[in-house]
Amino acid sequence: MKKKGEKNNFKTMLKHYLAIKGLDIIVYLKDGKTIELNKNRTLDKDCILITDRHNREIRIAINEIKSIDLYAA
């Protein structure tokens, strides 16, 4: 079980990596889904906020994330 400080550390690192636009990020969720984040991504409280090309917002809760892969583009 993760401690509260570990969650805040993950959130801080995630915020830093989301700000790097040259970084490709793939998110693996606990329910088995895989989501590739586009460049229009931000961190909003405890969710990753993605805006797609049709201007729709998609939210991914941080507590639903199993792992993340980062790739330099």
ABEGO torsion letter per residue (X at the ends): XBBAAAAAAAAAAAAAAAABAABBBBBBBAAGBBBBBBABBBBBEABBBBBBAAGBBBBBBAAABABBBBBBX
